[in-house]
Amino acid sequence: MKVISVVNYKGGVGKTTVTSNLAAGLAKRKYKVLAIDLDPQSNLTFSFFNLDEWKDKYAQNKTIKNWFESKGDLRFENLILNPNNVKDKNLNIISSHIGLIYSDIDMACKISSISNKNQKENYIKLHDILKDGIKELRGYDIVLIDCPPSFNMITRNGIVASDYYLVPIKLDRLSTLGLEELNKHIKELEKDYNDNLKNTNKEISPKFLGVVCNMVTRRKEGLISTEEYYLSQLKQGDIPVFNSMLRENKSVYGDAPKEGIPVTMRKLNSQYNDINKELDNLVNEFLERIGM
C-alpha cells in the first residue's frame, strides 16, 4: 500500500481537483483507492457528497474529525464511506469536518505543553494519530490524503503517514514562492520526528514526487509566456515537475462538485477529449513515479 499526501501552503491551486481525479482515475484502472479529506474546508468531501446528505448521515460520527478525537474506542475502517454517485467500488472516502480546526488547535496546545519527562513519546504519539489509523487498513493499493493549505498538526499527521507527497501549483508568482519553504518544513519535520524515535527502525522519509501544474492556459503553441517563465524557474531550481499538466476549464471542473463525480469518471463531449487525455496522462505518470 502506497500513501501519498497532496499538499500546498496556498489555497486556490486546484489541490482537490488533482486529488479527486487522481483517486477516480486510479480506481478506473482497478486499483483499490481510499481518499482521505484532511482539509476542514471539506472540498474533497463535497466533490463526492451532497451537503444535506452528508449532514444527515455522516457529520456526527463518520468523519476524520472523529478519529482525531477518539480515545482508542473507534476503528478507522468504520469511517470509510462509499460515494453514492460513484459506481466504482474501488474508490472510498473518509470525509472531513469544519470542526477539524478545533482538533488541530487541541493537538497544537498539547505539543506546546509537552514536558521533558515524556517528550519524545508524546511527540510521536501526537504525530502518529493518522498513521496509526492507516496501518489498520487492509486491501487498499493507494491512499491519497488531501491536506489543508497550512503546515499545522493535521498536515503534519498527513506527511508522517505518507510514503510520498506531491504539490499542485498554479504557474504564477504566489504559488511557486512557497514551494521551497514547504519542502524545507517537511525536511525539518522528518528530522524532528526521526530524532524523537532514535533507533526504532520506524523512521519516516516521505519522498517528493514533484509538482503538478494545474489550471494552466493552453494554446496551440503551448503555455502563455508568464506560465512558461515560472515553469522554467521551477526547473532551474531543480524541482521535479510532472510532464502532465491540467488546463483551466471552469465549465468542466466547476460542475464536478455539483454532480458528485470527478471529471475523469464523467462522460464528456468529444470537444473535451484533450481534458480526458490530460487526466489520463497524469494518472500514468503518477503510477510511474510511485513505482506501480
KEBA-931067 format. One record per residue (C-alpha): residue in one letter; x, y, z. Coordinates in steps of 0.05 Angstrom, whole numbers, padded with zeros to 5 digits, always signed. Each point is the difference from the previous one (the first is absolute). Example, Ala and Ser with C-alpha at 12.3 -4.5 7.8 and 13.67 -1.06 7.14 Angstrom:
residu; c1; c2; c3
a; +00246; -00090; +00156
s; +00027; +00069; -00013
END
This chain:
residu; c1; c2; c3
m; +00000; +00000; +00000
k; +00027; +00068; -00021
v; -00021; +00063; +00039
i; +00005; +00068; -00033
s; -00015; +00069; +00028
v; -00023; +00056; -00047
v; +00022; +00065; +00032
n; +00012; +00074; -00013
y; +00003; +00060; +00046
k; -00041; +00041; -00049
g; -00074; -00011; -00011
g; -00034; +00007; -00068
v; +00051; -00042; -00038
g; -00048; -00057; -00015
k; +00027; -00047; +00053
t; -00067; -00035; +00006
t; -00009; -00005; -00075
v; +00066; -00037; -00005
t; -00016; -00045; +00059
s; -00070; -00019; -00021
n; +00018; -00013; -00072
l; +00062; -00040; +00018
a; -00042; -00042; +00047
a; -00054; -00012; -00052
g; +00050; -00013; -00056
l; +00036; -00052; +00042
a; -00065; -00033; +00019
k; -00019; -00006; -00073
r; +00064; -00039; -00010
k; -00022; -00049; +00053
y; +00045; +00026; +00056
k; -00035; +00000; +00068
v; +00003; +00072; +00022
l; -00016; +00037; +00065
a; -00003; +00076; -00002
i; +00005; +00035; +00068
d; -00023; +00072; +00007
l; +00043; +00035; +00053
d; -00021; +00070; -00020
p; -00053; +00031; +00045
q; -00027; +00037; -00061
s; -00023; -00070; -00022
n; +00005; +00014; -00075
l; +00019; -00072; -00015
t; -00058; -00026; +00042
f; -00050; +00043; -00038
s; +00030; -00021; -00066
f; -00033; -00067; +00015
f; -00058; +00014; +00048
n; -00059; +00047; +00001
l; +00004; +00046; +00061
d; -00069; -00019; +00027
e; +00013; -00074; -00008
w; +00067; +00008; +00035
k; -00031; +00039; +00058
d; -00056; -00050; +00010
k; +00040; -00064; -00005
y; +00073; +00012; +00015
a; +00017; +00067; +00034
q; -00009; -00026; +00071
n; +00041; -00063; +00000
k; +00029; -00016; -00069
t; +00055; +00052; -00011
i; +00075; +00003; +00010
k; -00013; +00048; +00058
n; -00029; -00059; +00039
w; +00066; -00036; -00008
f; +00042; +00057; +00025
e; -00046; +00008; +00060
s; -00008; -00074; +00016
k; +00029; -00032; +00063
g; +00017; -00066; -00032
d; -00073; -00023; -00003
l; -00008; +00008; -00075
r; +00020; -00042; -00059
f; +00029; +00039; -00058
e; -00036; -00043; -00051
n; -00067; +00020; +00030
l; +00010; +00071; -00028
i; +00005; -00024; -00072
l; -00056; +00023; -00046
n; -00024; -00022; -00069
p; -00021; +00060; -00042
n; -00069; -00013; -00029
n; +00013; +00035; -00066
v; +00063; -00039; -00013
k; -00017; -00070; -00023
d; +00072; -00024; +00003
k; +00008; -00040; +00064
n; +00076; +00008; -00004
l; -00006; +00072; +00026
n; -00016; +00016; +00072
i; +00002; +00065; +00040
i; +00011; +00023; +00072
s; -00034; +00067; +00005
s; +00023; +00062; +00036
h; -00035; +00049; +00047
i; +00006; +00075; +00015
g; +00010; -00020; +00073
l; +00068; -00029; -00019
i; +00026; +00071; +00012
y; -00012; -00010; +00075
s; +00033; -00069; -00001
d; +00061; +00033; -00029
i; +00001; +00054; +00053
d; -00006; -00053; +00054
m; +00060; -00038; -00028
a; +00041; +00063; -00007
c; -00014; +00017; +00074
k; +00021; -00070; +00021
i; +00065; +00006; -00041
s; +00018; +00066; +00032
s; -00014; -00026; +00071
i; +00040; -00065; -00006
s; +00046; -00009; +00061
n; +00071; -00025; -00004
k; -00018; -00063; +00036
n; -00040; -00032; -00057
q; +00019; +00048; -00055
k; +00021; -00050; -00053
e; -00056; -00049; +00012
n; -00054; +00054; -00001
y; +00029; +00034; -00062
i; -00003; -00065; -00039
k; -00070; -00016; +00027
l; -00029; +00066; -00024
h; +00032; -00006; -00068
d; -00020; -00073; -00009
i; -00076; +00007; +00008
l; -00015; -00006; -00075
k; +00057; -00048; -00013
d; -00028; -00048; +00053
g; -00068; +00001; -00034
i; +00029; -00012; -00069
k; +00040; -00059; +00027
e; -00066; -00034; +00016
l; -00022; +00000; -00073
r; -00002; -00063; -00041
g; -00012; -00010; -00074
y; +00019; +00069; -00026
d; +00052; +00013; -00053
i; +00004; +00076; +00007
v; -00020; +00051; +00053
l; -00005; +00073; -00022
i; -00001; +00054; +00054
d; -00027; +00069; -00016
c; +00036; +00045; +00050
p; -00021; +00070; +00023
p; +00038; +00061; -00029
s; +00044; +00009; +00062
f; +00053; -00038; +00038
n; -00042; -00013; +00062
m; -00004; -00063; +00042
i; -00052; -00030; -00047
t; +00046; +00009; -00060
r; +00060; -00026; +00040
n; -00040; -00063; +00015
g; -00013; -00008; -00075
i; +00074; +00007; -00017
v; +00022; -00048; +00056
a; -00049; -00053; -00026
s; +00024; +00007; -00072
d; +00051; -00034; -00044
y; -00003; +00057; -00051
y; -00028; +00070; -00008
l; -00017; +00041; -00061
v; -00014; +00074; -00007
p; -00052; +00028; -00049
i; +00016; +00072; -00020
k; -00022; +00055; -00047
l; +00055; +00027; -00043
d; +00000; +00069; +00033
r; +00044; +00038; +00049
l; -00038; -00013; +00064
s; -00010; -00075; -00012
t; +00073; -00013; -00016
l; +00030; +00043; +00056
g; -00021; -00044; +00058
l; +00026; -00065; -00031
e; +00070; +00006; +00028
e; -00028; +00016; +00069
l; -00047; -00059; -00002
n; +00056; -00049; -00018
k; +00043; +00030; +00055
h; -00054; -00010; +00052
i; -00012; -00072; -00022
k; +00074; -00015; +00007
e; +00001; +00032; +00069
l; -00060; -00042; +00021
e; +00033; -00063; -00026
k; +00063; +00016; +00041
d; -00038; +00018; +00063
y; -00043; -00062; -00004
n; +00058; -00047; -00013
d; +00042; +00033; +00055
n; -00056; -00015; +00050
l; -00003; -00072; -00023
k; +00074; -00016; +00003
n; +00018; -00071; -00022
t; -00070; -00030; -00003
n; +00002; -00015; -00075
k; -00065; +00039; -00008
e; +00031; +00063; -00030
i; -00038; +00038; -00054
s; +00027; +00023; -00066
p; -00056; +00029; -00044
k; +00024; +00008; -00071
f; -00018; +00062; -00041
l; -00034; -00025; -00063
g; +00000; +00069; -00031
v; -00047; +00057; -00018
v; -00062; -00007; -00043
c; -00013; +00063; -00040
n; -00075; +00012; +00003
m; -00048; +00051; -00030
v; +00048; +00016; -00056
t; -00020; +00041; -00061
r; +00007; -00045; -00061
r; +00010; +00028; -00070
k; +00019; -00034; -00064
e; +00071; +00025; +00006
g; +00005; -00021; +00074
l; -00004; +00037; +00066
i; -00006; +00076; +00004
s; +00066; +00036; +00012
t; -00009; +00013; +00075
e; -00014; -00073; +00013
e; +00060; -00020; -00043
y; +00042; +00046; +00043
y; -00021; -00030; +00067
l; +00006; -00070; -00028
s; +00072; +00015; -00021
q; +00013; +00029; +00070
l; -00023; -00065; +00032
k; +00044; -00043; -00045
q; +00060; +00045; +00011
g; -00011; -00009; +00075
d; +00007; -00075; -00008
i; -00073; -00012; +00018
p; -00030; -00064; -00028
v; -00058; +00019; -00045
f; -00053; -00047; -00028
n; -00001; +00002; -00075
s; -00076; -00007; +00004
m; -00037; +00065; +00011
l; -00073; +00016; +00009
r; -00031; +00059; -00036
e; -00050; +00049; +00030
n; -00071; -00014; -00022
k; -00053; +00027; +00047
s; -00058; -00029; -00039
v; +00027; -00071; +00009
y; +00035; +00001; +00067
g; -00049; +00050; +00031
d; -00059; -00046; -00010
a; +00033; -00062; +00030
p; -00018; +00015; +00073
k; -00073; +00011; -00019
e; -00003; -00068; -00032
g; +00038; -00036; +00054
i; +00044; -00034; -00052
p; +00073; +00018; -00017
v; +00011; +00022; -00072
t; +00039; -00062; -00018
m; -00061; -00043; +00016
r; -00049; +00041; -00041
k; -00018; -00009; -00073
l; +00024; +00064; -00033
n; -00017; +00024; -00070
s; +00053; -00013; -00052
q; +00019; +00074; +00002
y; +00031; -00015; +00068
n; +00045; -00057; -00023
d; +00062; +00040; +00017
i; -00023; +00005; +00073
n; -00011; -00075; +00004
k; +00069; -00011; -00031
e; +00033; +00046; +00051
l; -00033; -00036; +00058
d; +00020; -00067; -00029
n; +00072; +00023; -00008
l; +00002; +00024; +00072
v; -00022; -00068; +00026
n; +00052; -00035; -00044
e; +00056; +00045; +00024
f; -00022; -00005; +00073
l; +00001; -00076; -00002
e; +00069; +00002; -00033
r; +00027; +00047; +00054
i; -00024; -00044; +00057
g; +00025; -00063; -00033
m; -00067; -00034; -00015
END
